[in-house]
Amino acid sequence: MEPAESEFVDRMGLVMERLGGTRTMGRLYAWLMICDPPDRSLTDLAGELGVSKTAVSTVARQLEVGGMIERVPTAAREHRYRMTGGGWAHVMQVQLAGVRMSLDTLDFGLSILAEDPPERRARVEDTREFFAFVLSDADGMFQRWEEYRKK
């Protein structure tokens, strides 16, 4: 890995950490974005990133479940991975599904606070309204994203 590539990989590790993932997750994903050839074995990834094969395996499984990377079919029993297109959009869709489910909980919270002072209900209402607002345009946002990608 060249020094500039290493810096990019490390910076993406910090980005992923800020987003709630692990630094290793961000580093692995970043390396798969820029490595050539575009797929790597677990052994390769561990050596190139300077982390244990177990750590790479764990993080690769998490990224695979999240739709950000995929296993590459091989004739050998070797696990090889590459980045998938649209990974971040998939992650956002999963997060928004969680927001959709939270609306039921927030509605329940409002129902138990029906007789409470308005300032107490306001805190729950504010959160519920924000989530509802975000969801109101989510489908449109993904459609605009697809149109933007086609340009």
DAURPE-V50870 format. One record per backbone hydrogen bond with DSSP energy under -0.5 kcal/mol. NH is the residue of the N-H (numbers start at 1). CO is the residue of the C=O. Records with the same first field share a line. If there is no record, write none. Layout:
NH=CO / CO
//
This chain:
6=2
7=3
8=4
9=5
10=6
11=7
12=8
13=9
14=10
15=11
16=12
17=13
18=14
19=15
20=17
21=16
26=22
27=23
28=24
29=25
30=26
31=27
32=28
33=29
34=30
35=31
40=81
42=79
45=41
46=42
47=43
48=44
49=45
50=46
51=46
56=52
57=53
58=54
59=55
60=56
61=57
62=58
63=59
64=60
65=61
66=62
67=64
68=63
69=63
70=82
72=80
80=72 / 78
81=40
82=70
83=38
84=68
87=84
90=86
91=87
92=88
93=89
94=90
95=91
96=92
97=93
98=94
99=95
100=96
101=97
102=98
103=99 / 100
104=100 / 101
105=101
106=102
107=103
108=104
109=105
110=106
111=107
112=108
113=109
114=111
116=113
120=117
121=117
122=118
123=119
124=120
125=121
126=122
127=123
128=124
129=125
130=126
131=127
132=128
133=129
134=130
135=131
136=132
137=133 / 134
138=135
139=135
141=137
142=138
143=139
144=140
145=141
146=142
147=143
148=144
149=145
150=146
151=147 / 148
//
